[in-house]
Structures are given as C-alpha cells and as structure tokens.
Amino acid sequence: MSRALGARVRVRWVGILKDYDDDNLHDFDLSLARLRKAAADGLVYAYVDSLVTIGELRKIIEDPLVRTVRVADVAYDLERP
C-alpha cells in the first residue's frame, strides 16, 4: 500500500467510526480514542478485503513492516487456497 493511499484509508476509516463503535472496538483490544490519536499521529492503517486468498494473507502477515494483524470476520472458500 502506498504511503498516500495508506493516509487516505487511515483518515477515512477512523473518520467514519462513531462513539457507539467503541464497545465493539474493545472486543479487539482497541478504543476509539486510541485509534483517533494514532490516526492523527499517522500510525493507523486499515486493510479490508473480501476476496483475499489464504496465501495472500500469509504474505501480509510475514511482511516485516506489518506489526499487528487483527481479523474481524472470516468466510473462506476452502476450495480456493
């Protein structure tokens, strides 16, 4: 992900969260205040993909620039590796 694209995703993603999202964020050990601060500091990046393969996810997880991966929902086509 390019730095410019990452910045746009970061701002849009955190920007659409509302106060009532805070309870759900706690399920992922996050808080809205923490995300807003991190986004303002340029430290939050989000990646959403509905068609990624398991192999592609493994590459993302193995990338040394990726520090944390949190999966919110999964529905895999087990016929497609």
mmCIF file as gemmi writes it, N, C-alpha and C atoms, coordinates in Angstrom:
data_model
loop_
_atom_site.group_PDB
_atom_site.id
_atom_site.type_symbol
_atom_site.label_atom_id
_atom_site.label_alt_id
_atom_site.label_comp_id
_atom_site.label_asym_id
_atom_site.label_entity_id
_atom_site.label_seq_id
_atom_site.pdbx_PDB_ins_code
_atom_site.Cartn_x
_atom_site.Cartn_y
_atom_site.Cartn_z
_atom_site.occupancy
_atom_site.B_iso_or_equiv
_atom_site.pdbx_formal_charge
_atom_site.auth_seq_id
_atom_site.auth_asym_id
_atom_site.pdbx_PDB_model_num
ATOM 1 N N . MET Axp A 1 ? 0.858 -1.167 0 1 0 ? 1 A 1
ATOM 2 C CA . MET Axp A 1 ? 0 0 0 1 0 ? 1 A 1
ATOM 3 C C . MET Axp A 1 ? 0.902 1.226 0 1 0 ? 1 A 1
ATOM 4 N N . SER Axp A 2 ? 0.65 2.146 -0.89 1 0 ? 2 A 1
ATOM 5 C CA . SER Axp A 2 ? 1.47 3.35 -0.929 1 0 ? 2 A 1
ATOM 6 C C . SER Axp A 2 ? 1.192 4.211 0.293 1 0 ? 2 A 1
ATOM 7 N N . ARG Axp A 3 ? 2.156 5.049 0.635 1 0 ? 3 A 1
ATOM 8 C CA . ARG Axp A 3 ? 2.002 5.925 1.803 1 0 ? 3 A 1
ATOM 9 C C . ARG Axp A 3 ? 0.798 6.851 1.639 1 0 ? 3 A 1
ATOM 10 N N . ALA Axp A 4 ? 0.588 7.399 0.438 1 0 ? 4 A 1
ATOM 11 C CA . ALA Axp A 4 ? -0.549 8.306 0.212 1 0 ? 4 A 1
ATOM 12 C C . ALA Axp A 4 ? -1.875 7.577 0.345 1 0 ? 4 A 1
ATOM 13 N N . LEU Axp A 5 ? -1.949 6.374 -0.233 1 0 ? 5 A 1
ATOM 14 C CA . LEU Axp A 5 ? -3.175 5.592 -0.123 1 0 ? 5 A 1
ATOM 15 C C . LEU Axp A 5 ? -3.417 5.217 1.329 1 0 ? 5 A 1
ATOM 16 N N . GLY Axp A 6 ? -2.361 4.816 2.017 1 0 ? 6 A 1
ATOM 17 C CA . GLY Axp A 6 ? -2.49 4.473 3.429 1 0 ? 6 A 1
ATOM 18 C C . GLY Axp A 6 ? -3.027 5.628 4.243 1 0 ? 6 A 1
ATOM 19 N N . ALA Axp A 7 ? -2.566 6.831 3.966 1 0 ? 7 A 1
ATOM 20 C CA . ALA Axp A 7 ? -3.054 8.006 4.692 1 0 ? 7 A 1
ATOM 21 C C . ALA Axp A 7 ? -4.53 8.247 4.422 1 0 ? 7 A 1
ATOM 22 N N . ARG Axp A 8 ? -4.953 8.083 3.166 1 0 ? 8 A 1
ATOM 23 C CA . ARG Axp A 8 ? -6.377 8.278 2.841 1 0 ? 8 A 1
ATOM 24 C C . ARG Axp A 8 ? -7.243 7.228 3.521 1 0 ? 8 A 1
ATOM 25 N N . VAL Axp A 9 ? -6.792 5.97 3.486 1 0 ? 9 A 1
ATOM 26 C CA . VAL Axp A 9 ? -7.542 4.893 4.138 1 0 ? 9 A 1
ATOM 27 C C . VAL Axp A 9 ? -7.616 5.151 5.631 1 0 ? 9 A 1
ATOM 28 N N . ARG Axp A 10 ? -6.497 5.546 6.213 1 0 ? 10 A 1
ATOM 29 C CA . ARG Axp A 10 ? -6.433 5.8 7.651 1 0 ? 10 A 1
ATOM 30 C C . ARG Axp A 10 ? -7.437 6.854 8.065 1 0 ? 10 A 1
ATOM 31 N N . VAL Axp A 11 ? -7.43 7.968 7.384 1 0 ? 11 A 1
ATOM 32 C CA . VAL Axp A 11 ? -8.318 9.072 7.735 1 0 ? 11 A 1
ATOM 33 C C . VAL Axp A 11 ? -9.773 8.68 7.511 1 0 ? 11 A 1
ATOM 34 N N . ARG Axp A 12 ? -10.073 8.063 6.384 1 0 ? 12 A 1
ATOM 35 C CA . ARG Axp A 12 ? -11.461 7.68 6.097 1 0 ? 12 A 1
ATOM 36 C C . ARG Axp A 12 ? -11.954 6.621 7.06 1 0 ? 12 A 1
ATOM 37 N N . TRP Axp A 13 ? -11.124 5.608 7.323 1 0 ? 13 A 1
ATOM 38 C CA . TRP Axp A 13 ? -11.559 4.505 8.165 1 0 ? 13 A 1
ATOM 39 C C . TRP Axp A 13 ? -11.841 4.964 9.59 1 0 ? 13 A 1
ATOM 40 N N . VAL Axp A 14 ? -10.92 5.644 10.204 1 0 ? 14 A 1
ATOM 41 C CA . VAL Axp A 14 ? -11.121 6.113 11.572 1 0 ? 14 A 1
ATOM 42 C C . VAL Axp A 14 ? -12.175 7.215 11.591 1 0 ? 14 A 1
ATOM 43 N N . GLY Axp A 15 ? -12.231 8.007 10.536 1 0 ? 15 A 1
ATOM 44 C CA . GLY Axp A 15 ? -13.195 9.103 10.47 1 0 ? 15 A 1
ATOM 45 C C . GLY Axp A 15 ? -14.651 8.664 10.432 1 0 ? 15 A 1
ATOM 46 N N . ILE Axp A 16 ? -14.92 7.454 9.954 1 0 ? 16 A 1
ATOM 47 C CA . ILE Axp A 16 ? -16.311 7.003 9.889 1 0 ? 16 A 1
ATOM 48 C C . ILE Axp A 16 ? -16.774 6.352 11.189 1 0 ? 16 A 1
ATOM 49 N N . LEU Axp A 17 ? -15.84 6.086 12.101 1 0 ? 17 A 1
ATOM 50 C CA . LEU Axp A 17 ? -16.223 5.48 13.376 1 0 ? 17 A 1
ATOM 51 C C . LEU Axp A 17 ? -16.958 6.491 14.241 1 0 ? 17 A 1
ATOM 52 N N . LYS Axp A 18 ? -17.944 6.007 14.951 1 0 ? 18 A 1
ATOM 53 C CA . LYS Axp A 18 ? -18.765 6.851 15.834 1 0 ? 18 A 1
ATOM 54 C C . LYS Axp A 18 ? -18.54 6.419 17.278 1 0 ? 18 A 1
ATOM 55 N N . ASP Axp A 19 ? -18.991 7.242 18.212 1 0 ? 19 A 1
ATOM 56 C CA . ASP Axp A 19 ? -18.815 6.931 19.622 1 0 ? 19 A 1
ATOM 57 C C . ASP Axp A 19 ? -19.389 5.565 19.989 1 0 ? 19 A 1
ATOM 58 N N . TYR Axp A 20 ? -20.498 5.18 19.352 1 0 ? 20 A 1
ATOM 59 C CA . TYR Axp A 20 ? -21.116 3.898 19.681 1 0 ? 20 A 1
ATOM 60 C C . TYR Axp A 20 ? -20.301 2.701 19.172 1 0 ? 20 A 1
ATOM 61 N N . ASP Axp A 21 ? -19.287 2.929 18.341 1 0 ? 21 A 1
ATOM 62 C CA . ASP Axp A 21 ? -18.413 1.847 17.874 1 0 ? 21 A 1
ATOM 63 C C . ASP Axp A 21 ? -17.394 1.429 18.943 1 0 ? 21 A 1
ATOM 64 N N . ASP Axp A 22 ? -17.239 2.246 19.963 1 0 ? 22 A 1
ATOM 65 C CA . ASP Axp A 22 ? -16.219 1.999 20.97 1 0 ? 22 A 1
ATOM 66 C C . ASP Axp A 22 ? -16.388 0.633 21.644 1 0 ? 22 A 1
ATOM 67 N N . ASP Axp A 23 ? -17.608 0.228 21.954 1 0 ? 23 A 1
ATOM 68 C CA . ASP Axp A 23 ? -17.826 -1.076 22.596 1 0 ? 23 A 1
ATOM 69 C C . ASP Axp A 23 ? -17.333 -2.218 21.723 1 0 ? 23 A 1
ATOM 70 N N . ASN Axp A 24 ? -17.631 -2.165 20.431 1 0 ? 24 A 1
ATOM 71 C CA . ASN Axp A 24 ? -17.165 -3.224 19.523 1 0 ? 24 A 1
ATOM 72 C C . ASN Axp A 24 ? -15.648 -3.215 19.384 1 0 ? 24 A 1
ATOM 73 N N . LEU Axp A 25 ? -15.04 -2.044 19.391 1 0 ? 25 A 1
ATOM 74 C CA . LEU Axp A 25 ? -13.586 -1.951 19.283 1 0 ? 25 A 1
ATOM 75 C C . LEU Axp A 25 ? -12.902 -2.603 20.475 1 0 ? 25 A 1
ATOM 76 N N . HIS Axp A 26 ? -13.537 -2.528 21.631 1 0 ? 26 A 1
ATOM 77 C CA . HIS Axp A 26 ? -12.944 -3.147 22.823 1 0 ? 26 A 1
ATOM 78 C C . HIS Axp A 26 ? -12.818 -4.661 22.66 1 0 ? 26 A 1
ATOM 79 N N . ASP Axp A 27 ? -13.658 -5.271 21.824 1 0 ? 27 A 1
ATOM 80 C CA . ASP Axp A 27 ? -13.541 -6.708 21.549 1 0 ? 27 A 1
ATOM 81 C C . ASP Axp A 27 ? -12.207 -7.046 20.884 1 0 ? 27 A 1
ATOM 82 N N . PHE Axp A 28 ? -11.572 -6.048 20.261 1 0 ? 28 A 1
ATOM 83 C CA . PHE Axp A 28 ? -10.288 -6.23 19.586 1 0 ? 28 A 1
ATOM 84 C C . PHE Axp A 28 ? -9.152 -5.542 20.345 1 0 ? 28 A 1
ATOM 85 N N . ASP Axp A 29 ? -9.399 -5.266 21.627 1 0 ? 29 A 1
ATOM 86 C CA . ASP Axp A 29 ? -8.419 -4.594 22.478 1 0 ? 29 A 1
ATOM 87 C C . ASP Axp A 29 ? -8.041 -3.216 21.92 1 0 ? 29 A 1
ATOM 88 N N . LEU Axp A 30 ? -9.027 -2.522 21.381 1 0 ? 30 A 1
ATOM 89 C CA . LEU Axp A 30 ? -8.843 -1.172 20.841 1 0 ? 30 A 1
ATOM 90 C C . LEU Axp A 30 ? -9.829 -0.225 21.506 1 0 ? 30 A 1
ATOM 91 N N . SER Axp A 31 ? -9.578 1.043 21.379 1 0 ? 31 A 1
ATOM 92 C CA . SER Axp A 31 ? -10.548 2.04 21.82 1 0 ? 31 A 1
ATOM 93 C C . SER Axp A 31 ? -10.625 3.119 20.75 1 0 ? 31 A 1
ATOM 94 N N . LEU Axp A 32 ? -11.747 3.779 20.678 1 0 ? 32 A 1
ATOM 95 C CA . LEU Axp A 32 ? -11.932 4.831 19.686 1 0 ? 32 A 1
ATOM 96 C C . LEU Axp A 32 ? -10.949 5.971 19.926 1 0 ? 32 A 1
ATOM 97 N N . ALA Axp A 33 ? -10.748 6.325 21.167 1 0 ? 33 A 1
ATOM 98 C CA . ALA Axp A 33 ? -9.804 7.407 21.484 1 0 ? 33 A 1
ATOM 99 C C . ALA Axp A 33 ? -8.389 7.041 21.021 1 0 ? 33 A 1
ATOM 100 N N . ARG Axp A 34 ? -7.986 5.812 21.285 1 0 ? 34 A 1
ATOM 101 C CA . ARG Axp A 34 ? -6.648 5.36 20.876 1 0 ? 34 A 1
ATOM 102 C C . ARG Axp A 34 ? -6.5 5.366 19.359 1 0 ? 34 A 1
ATOM 103 N N . LEU Axp A 35 ? -7.532 4.896 18.639 1 0 ? 35 A 1
ATOM 104 C CA . LEU Axp A 35 ? -7.476 4.895 17.178 1 0 ? 35 A 1
ATOM 105 C C . LEU Axp A 35 ? -7.425 6.306 16.619 1 0 ? 35 A 1
ATOM 106 N N . ARG Axp A 36 ? -8.233 7.206 17.174 1 0 ? 36 A 1
ATOM 107 C CA . ARG Axp A 36 ? -8.23 8.596 16.691 1 0 ? 36 A 1
ATOM 108 C C . ARG Axp A 36 ? -6.874 9.248 16.907 1 0 ? 36 A 1
ATOM 109 N N . LYS Axp A 37 ? -6.267 9.008 18.073 1 0 ? 37 A 1
ATOM 110 C CA . LYS Axp A 37 ? -4.942 9.583 18.337 1 0 ? 37 A 1
ATOM 111 C C . LYS Axp A 37 ? -3.91 8.991 17.383 1 0 ? 37 A 1
ATOM 112 N N . ALA Axp A 38 ? -3.941 7.669 17.221 1 0 ? 38 A 1
ATOM 113 C CA . ALA Axp A 38 ? -2.977 7.016 16.332 1 0 ? 38 A 1
ATOM 114 C C . ALA Axp A 38 ? -3.151 7.483 14.891 1 0 ? 38 A 1
ATOM 115 N N . ALA Axp A 39 ? -4.391 7.657 14.455 1 0 ? 39 A 1
ATOM 116 C CA . ALA Axp A 39 ? -4.644 8.142 13.089 1 0 ? 39 A 1
ATOM 117 C C . ALA Axp A 39 ? -4.112 9.552 12.922 1 0 ? 39 A 1
ATOM 118 N N . ALA Axp A 40 ? -4.335 10.381 13.918 1 0 ? 40 A 1
ATOM 119 C CA . ALA Axp A 40 ? -3.829 11.759 13.847 1 0 ? 40 A 1
ATOM 120 C C . ALA Axp A 40 ? -2.307 11.78 13.807 1 0 ? 40 A 1
ATOM 121 N N . ASP Axp A 41 ? -1.677 10.803 14.483 1 0 ? 41 A 1
ATOM 122 C CA . ASP Axp A 41 ? -0.217 10.713 14.507 1 0 ? 41 A 1
ATOM 123 C C . ASP Axp A 41 ? 0.346 9.965 13.299 1 0 ? 41 A 1
ATOM 124 N N . GLY Axp A 42 ? -0.541 9.439 12.442 1 0 ? 42 A 1
ATOM 125 C CA . GLY Axp A 42 ? -0.091 8.726 11.247 1 0 ? 42 A 1
ATOM 126 C C . GLY Axp A 42 ? 0.329 7.297 11.506 1 0 ? 42 A 1
ATOM 127 N N . LEU Axp A 43 ? -0.271 6.633 12.495 1 0 ? 43 A 1
ATOM 128 C CA . LEU Axp A 43 ? 0.16 5.304 12.874 1 0 ? 43 A 1
ATOM 129 C C . LEU Axp A 43 ? -0.854 4.192 12.607 1 0 ? 43 A 1
ATOM 130 N N . VAL Axp A 44 ? -2.021 4.515 12.089 1 0 ? 44 A 1
ATOM 131 C CA . VAL Axp A 44 ? -3.054 3.503 11.886 1 0 ? 44 A 1
ATOM 132 C C . VAL Axp A 44 ? -3.285 3.289 10.401 1 0 ? 44 A 1
ATOM 133 N N . TYR Axp A 45 ? -3.251 2.034 10.017 1 0 ? 45 A 1
ATOM 134 C CA . TYR Axp A 45 ? -3.568 1.675 8.642 1 0 ? 45 A 1
ATOM 135 C C . TYR Axp A 45 ? -4.569 0.534 8.683 1 0 ? 45 A 1
ATOM 136 N N . ALA Axp A 46 ? -5.527 0.568 7.809 1 0 ? 46 A 1
ATOM 137 C CA . ALA Axp A 46 ? -6.542 -0.482 7.751 1 0 ? 46 A 1
ATOM 138 C C . ALA Axp A 46 ? -6.492 -1.144 6.386 1 0 ? 46 A 1
ATOM 139 N N . TYR Axp A 47 ? -6.824 -2.415 6.382 1 0 ? 47 A 1
ATOM 140 C CA . TYR Axp A 47 ? -6.86 -3.169 5.136 1 0 ? 47 A 1
ATOM 141 C C . TYR Axp A 47 ? -8.125 -4.012 5.177 1 0 ? 47 A 1
ATOM 142 N N . VAL Axp A 48 ? -8.982 -3.826 4.206 1 0 ? 48 A 1
ATOM 143 C CA . VAL Axp A 48 ? -10.23 -4.578 4.123 1 0 ? 48 A 1
ATOM 144 C C . VAL Axp A 48 ? -10.272 -5.242 2.765 1 0 ? 48 A 1
ATOM 145 N N . ASP Axp A 49 ? -10.518 -6.563 2.762 1 0 ? 49 A 1
ATOM 146 C CA . ASP Axp A 49 ? -10.534 -7.291 1.505 1 0 ? 49 A 1
ATOM 147 C C . ASP Axp A 49 ? -11.504 -8.451 1.619 1 0 ? 49 A 1
ATOM 148 N N . SER Axp A 50 ? -12.413 -8.549 0.689 1 0 ? 50 A 1
ATOM 149 C CA . SER Axp A 50 ? -13.388 -9.642 0.73 1 0 ? 50 A 1
ATOM 150 C C . SER Axp A 50 ? -13.014 -10.802 -0.2 1 0 ? 50 A 1
ATOM 151 N N . LEU Axp A 51 ? -11.933 -10.659 -0.954 1 0 ? 51 A 1
ATOM 152 C CA . LEU Axp A 51 ? -11.559 -11.71 -1.91 1 0 ? 51 A 1
ATOM 153 C C . LEU Axp A 51 ? -10.127 -12.209 -1.74 1 0 ? 51 A 1
ATOM 154 N N . VAL Axp A 52 ? -9.47 -11.873 -0.669 1 0 ? 52 A 1
ATOM 155 C CA . VAL Axp A 52 ? -8.075 -12.264 -0.462 1 0 ? 52 A 1
ATOM 156 C C . VAL Axp A 52 ? -7.989 -13.77 -0.214 1 0 ? 52 A 1
ATOM 157 N N . THR Axp A 53 ? -6.917 -14.379 -0.718 1 0 ? 53 A 1
ATOM 158 C CA . THR Axp A 53 ? -6.714 -15.815 -0.505 1 0 ? 53 A 1
ATOM 159 C C . THR Axp A 53 ? -5.902 -16.031 0.77 1 0 ? 53 A 1
ATOM 160 N N . ILE Axp A 54 ? -5.916 -17.238 1.261 1 0 ? 54 A 1
ATOM 161 C CA . ILE Axp A 54 ? -5.131 -17.57 2.449 1 0 ? 54 A 1
ATOM 162 C C . ILE Axp A 54 ? -3.646 -17.329 2.179 1 0 ? 54 A 1
ATOM 163 N N . GLY Axp A 55 ? -3.187 -17.683 0.986 1 0 ? 55 A 1
ATOM 164 C CA . GLY Axp A 55 ? -1.793 -17.456 0.62 1 0 ? 55 A 1
ATOM 165 C C . GLY Axp A 55 ? -1.418 -15.983 0.653 1 0 ? 55 A 1
ATOM 166 N N . GLU Axp A 56 ? -2.309 -15.135 0.167 1 0 ? 56 A 1
ATOM 167 C CA . GLU Axp A 56 ? -2.039 -13.69 0.183 1 0 ? 56 A 1
ATOM 168 C C . GLU Axp A 56 ? -2.02 -13.159 1.614 1 0 ? 56 A 1
ATOM 169 N N . LEU Axp A 57 ? -2.902 -13.678 2.461 1 0 ? 57 A 1
ATOM 170 C CA . LEU Axp A 57 ? -2.898 -13.259 3.868 1 0 ? 57 A 1
ATOM 171 C C . LEU Axp A 57 ? -1.599 -13.653 4.549 1 0 ? 57 A 1
ATOM 172 N N . ARG Axp A 58 ? -1.099 -14.829 4.228 1 0 ? 58 A 1
ATOM 173 C CA . ARG Axp A 58 ? 0.174 -15.263 4.821 1 0 ? 58 A 1
ATOM 174 C C . ARG Axp A 58 ? 1.301 -14.307 4.451 1 0 ? 58 A 1
ATOM 175 N N . LYS Axp A 59 ? 1.312 -13.83 3.203 1 0 ? 59 A 1
ATOM 176 C CA . LYS Axp A 59 ? 2.34 -12.876 2.779 1 0 ? 59 A 1
ATOM 177 C C . LYS Axp A 59 ? 2.238 -11.574 3.568 1 0 ? 59 A 1
ATOM 178 N N . ILE Axp A 60 ? 1.024 -11.116 3.799 1 0 ? 60 A 1
ATOM 179 C CA . ILE Axp A 60 ? 0.828 -9.881 4.57 1 0 ? 60 A 1
ATOM 180 C C . ILE Axp A 60 ? 1.341 -10.069 5.991 1 0 ? 60 A 1
ATOM 181 N N . ILE Axp A 61 ? 0.989 -11.189 6.612 1 0 ? 61 A 1
ATOM 182 C CA . ILE Axp A 61 ? 1.389 -11.457 7.992 1 0 ? 61 A 1
ATOM 183 C C . ILE Axp A 61 ? 2.905 -11.579 8.112 1 0 ? 61 A 1
ATOM 184 N N . GLU Axp A 62 ? 3.555 -12.156 7.107 1 0 ? 62 A 1
ATOM 185 C CA . GLU Axp A 62 ? 5.005 -12.356 7.144 1 0 ? 62 A 1
ATOM 186 C C . GLU Axp A 62 ? 5.792 -11.092 6.814 1 0 ? 62 A 1
ATOM 187 N N . ASP Axp A 63 ? 5.154 -10.056 6.309 1 0 ? 63 A 1
ATOM 188 C CA . ASP Axp A 63 ? 5.828 -8.811 5.956 1 0 ? 63 A 1
ATOM 189 C C . ASP Axp A 63 ? 6.4 -8.169 7.225 1 0 ? 63 A 1
ATOM 190 N N . PRO Axp A 64 ? 7.711 -7.897 7.266 1 0 ? 64 A 1
ATOM 191 C CA . PRO Axp A 64 ? 8.312 -7.319 8.474 1 0 ? 64 A 1
ATOM 192 C C . PRO Axp A 64 ? 7.777 -5.919 8.818 1 0 ? 64 A 1
ATOM 193 N N . LEU Axp A 65 ? 7.156 -5.231 7.869 1 0 ? 65 A 1
ATOM 194 C CA . LEU Axp A 65 ? 6.581 -3.924 8.156 1 0 ? 65 A 1
ATOM 195 C C . LEU Axp A 65 ? 5.222 -4.026 8.854 1 0 ? 65 A 1
ATOM 196 N N . VAL Axp A 66 ? 4.633 -5.217 8.847 1 0 ? 66 A 1
ATOM 197 C CA . VAL Axp A 66 ? 3.332 -5.435 9.487 1 0 ? 66 A 1
ATOM 198 C C . VAL Axp A 66 ? 3.583 -5.85 10.929 1 0 ? 66 A 1
ATOM 199 N N . ARG Axp A 67 ? 3.116 -5.014 11.854 1 0 ? 67 A 1
ATOM 200 C CA . ARG Axp A 67 ? 3.34 -5.299 13.268 1 0 ? 67 A 1
ATOM 201 C C . ARG Axp A 67 ? 2.183 -6.051 13.911 1 0 ? 67 A 1
ATOM 202 N N . THR Axp A 68 ? 0.957 -5.778 13.472 1 0 ? 68 A 1
ATOM 203 C CA . THR Axp A 68 ? -0.215 -6.392 14.09 1 0 ? 68 A 1
ATOM 204 C C . THR Axp A 68 ? -1.245 -6.704 13.027 1 0 ? 68 A 1
ATOM 205 N N . VAL Axp A 69 ? -1.87 -7.862 13.141 1 0 ? 69 A 1
ATOM 206 C CA . VAL Axp A 69 ? -2.967 -8.234 12.266 1 0 ? 69 A 1
ATOM 207 C C . VAL Axp A 69 ? -4.133 -8.646 13.154 1 0 ? 69 A 1
ATOM 208 N N . ARG Axp A 70 ? -5.261 -8.015 12.95 1 0 ? 70 A 1
ATOM 209 C CA . ARG Axp A 70 ? -6.477 -8.388 13.661 1 0 ? 70 A 1
ATOM 210 C C . ARG Axp A 70 ? -7.55 -8.692 12.622 1 0 ? 70 A 1
ATOM 211 N N . VAL Axp A 71 ? -8.062 -9.902 12.671 1 0 ? 71 A 1
ATOM 212 C CA . VAL Axp A 71 ? -9.088 -10.319 11.728 1 0 ? 71 A 1
ATOM 213 C C . VAL Axp A 71 ? -10.441 -10.177 12.417 1 0 ? 71 A 1
ATOM 214 N N . ALA Axp A 72 ? -11.337 -9.426 11.781 1 0 ? 72 A 1
ATOM 215 C CA . ALA Axp A 72 ? -12.65 -9.178 12.387 1 0 ? 72 A 1
ATOM 216 C C . ALA Axp A 72 ? -13.675 -10.222 11.982 1 0 ? 72 A 1
ATOM 217 N N . ASP Axp A 73 ? -13.587 -10.73 10.776 1 0 ? 73 A 1
ATOM 218 C CA . ASP Axp A 73 ? -14.573 -11.692 10.304 1 0 ? 73 A 1
ATOM 219 C C . ASP Axp A 73 ? -13.942 -12.508 9.188 1 0 ? 73 A 1
ATOM 220 N N . VAL Axp A 74 ? -14.286 -13.771 9.117 1 0 ? 74 A 1
ATOM 221 C CA . VAL Axp A 74 ? -13.708 -14.643 8.113 1 0 ? 74 A 1
ATOM 222 C C . VAL Axp A 74 ? -14.784 -15.529 7.515 1 0 ? 74 A 1
ATOM 223 N N . ALA Axp A 75 ? -14.757 -15.626 6.208 1 0 ? 75 A 1
ATOM 224 C CA . ALA Axp A 75 ? -15.627 -16.563 5.477 1 0 ? 75 A 1
ATOM 225 C C . ALA Axp A 75 ? -14.83 -17.013 4.256 1 0 ? 75 A 1
ATOM 226 N N . TYR Axp A 76 ? -14.132 -18.132 4.393 1 0 ? 76 A 1
ATOM 227 C CA . TYR Axp A 76 ? -13.251 -18.594 3.326 1 0 ? 76 A 1
ATOM 228 C C . TYR Axp A 76 ? -13.951 -19.583 2.405 1 0 ? 76 A 1
ATOM 229 N N . ASP Axp A 77 ? -13.57 -19.515 1.148 1 0 ? 77 A 1
ATOM 230 C CA . ASP Axp A 77 ? -13.933 -20.55 0.185 1 0 ? 77 A 1
ATOM 231 C C . ASP Axp A 77 ? -12.793 -21.571 0.273 1 0 ? 77 A 1
ATOM 232 N N . LEU Axp A 78 ? -13.016 -22.655 0.958 1 0 ? 78 A 1
ATOM 233 C CA . LEU Axp A 78 ? -11.949 -23.625 1.204 1 0 ? 78 A 1
ATOM 234 C C . LEU Axp A 78 ? -11.491 -24.341 -0.056 1 0 ? 78 A 1
ATOM 235 N N . GLU Axp A 79 ? -12.214 -24.189 -1.149 1 0 ? 79 A 1
ATOM 236 C CA . GLU Axp A 79 ? -11.806 -24.763 -2.427 1 0 ? 79 A 1
ATOM 237 C C . GLU Axp A 79 ? -10.774 -23.889 -3.13 1 0 ? 79 A 1
ATOM 238 N N . ARG Axp A 80 ? -10.609 -22.658 -2.636 1 0 ? 80 A 1
ATOM 239 C CA . ARG Axp A 80 ? -9.678 -21.693 -3.262 1 0 ? 80 A 1
ATOM 240 C C . ARG Axp A 80 ? -8.567 -21.374 -2.278 1 0 ? 80 A 1
ATOM 241 N N . PRO Axp A 81 ? -7.374 -21.957 -2.458 1 0 ? 81 A 1
ATOM 242 C CA . PRO Axp A 81 ? -6.279 -21.755 -1.485 1 0 ? 81 A 1
ATOM 243 C C . PRO Axp A 81 ? -5.749 -20.328 -1.485 1 0 ? 81 A 1
